[in-house]
Amino acid sequence: MKQPEEYMKNTYKIIWTDEAYKNLQHIVSYLEKFWTSSEIRKFAKLLDKQLILIKKNPALYPYSNKSRQIRKSVLTKQTTLYYKVNDTEIYLVSLFDTRQSPEKLKLD
């Protein structure tokens, strides 16, 4: 007999936009300068776990205040992940450093 998870296999593919990838590079660069490799691994594990949750249930997190097409997932106190979902893909739109001015947030 199949387990319930086998019936609910997800077909979503996660796609990093150029903006989200650039944001990730800036975050990792910052962590490399000011934090230990242990902290970088913790951040990477946290991001991986969050992406697994989003992939399993894309509607898990609320829509952002800026757009009803983009969802907002708080990763850490300083970092928020914004993503958009269509039928088969999840687009990571931005990994936003919340210490920045909100006007700098690009959700295009």
C-alpha positions in Angstrom: 0.0 0.0 0.0 1.3 3.5 -0.9 2.0 6.0 1.8 -0.1 9.3 1.6 3.0 11.3 0.6 3.3 9.2 -2.6 -0.1 10.2 -3.7 0.7 13.9 -3.2 4.0 14.1 -5.0 4.5 17.6 -6.1 5.3 18.6 -9.7 6.5 22.2 -9.0 9.9 23.3 -10.2 11.7 26.1 -8.4 13.2 28.7 -10.6 15.6 31.4 -9.4 15.2 34.8 -11.1 18.3 36.8 -11.8 17.3 39.2 -9.0 16.8 36.5 -6.4 20.1 34.9 -7.4 21.9 38.3 -7.2 20.3 38.8 -3.7 21.6 35.4 -2.6 25.1 36.2 -3.8 25.1 39.5 -1.8 23.8 37.7 1.3 26.5 35.0 1.1 29.2 37.6 0.4 28.1 39.5 3.5 28.0 36.4 5.6 31.5 35.4 4.4 32.9 38.8 5.5 31.2 39.0 8.9 30.2 35.6 10.0 31.6 32.1 10.4 31.3 29.2 8.0 29.0 27.6 10.5 26.6 30.6 10.2 26.7 30.3 6.5 25.8 26.6 6.7 22.9 27.4 9.1 21.6 30.0 6.6 21.9 27.6 3.7 20.0 24.8 5.7 17.3 27.3 6.7 16.9 28.4 3.1 16.8 24.8 1.9 14.1 23.9 4.4 12.0 26.9 3.5 12.2 26.0 -0.2 11.2 22.4 0.5 8.1 23.7 2.4 7.2 26.1 -0.4 7.7 23.4 -3.0 5.4 21.0 -1.1 2.7 23.7 -0.4 3.2 26.9 -2.5 0.1 28.5 -0.9 1.6 28.1 2.6 2.7 31.8 2.9 0.5 34.9 2.5 0.5 37.3 -0.4 2.7 40.3 0.0 1.2 43.7 0.5 2.7 44.9 -2.8 1.2 42.3 -5.0 -1.6 39.7 -5.0 0.5 37.5 -7.3 3.6 37.3 -5.0 3.9 35.5 -1.7 6.0 36.5 1.2 7.9 34.1 3.4 10.1 35.4 6.3 13.3 33.5 6.3 15.1 35.3 9.1 14.6 38.5 10.9 16.7 40.2 8.2 15.7 38.2 5.1 12.3 37.8 3.4 11.8 35.5 0.4 9.3 36.6 -2.2 8.0 34.1 -4.8 5.4 33.7 -7.5 3.5 30.5 -8.4 2.0 29.3 -11.6 0.7 25.9 -12.6 4.0 24.0 -12.5 6.7 26.5 -11.4 7.7 28.6 -8.4 9.6 31.7 -9.3 11.9 33.0 -6.5 11.5 36.7 -7.1 13.7 38.2 -4.4 15.6 37.5 -1.2 15.2 40.9 0.4 17.3 42.2 3.2 14.7 43.8 5.4 17.2 46.3 6.8 17.0 48.1 3.4 14.5 50.7 2.5 11.3 49.0 1.2 11.5 51.1 -1.9 14.5 49.0 -3.0 12.4 45.9 -3.1 12.1 44.7 -6.8 9.2 42.4 -7.4 9.1 42.5 -11.2 
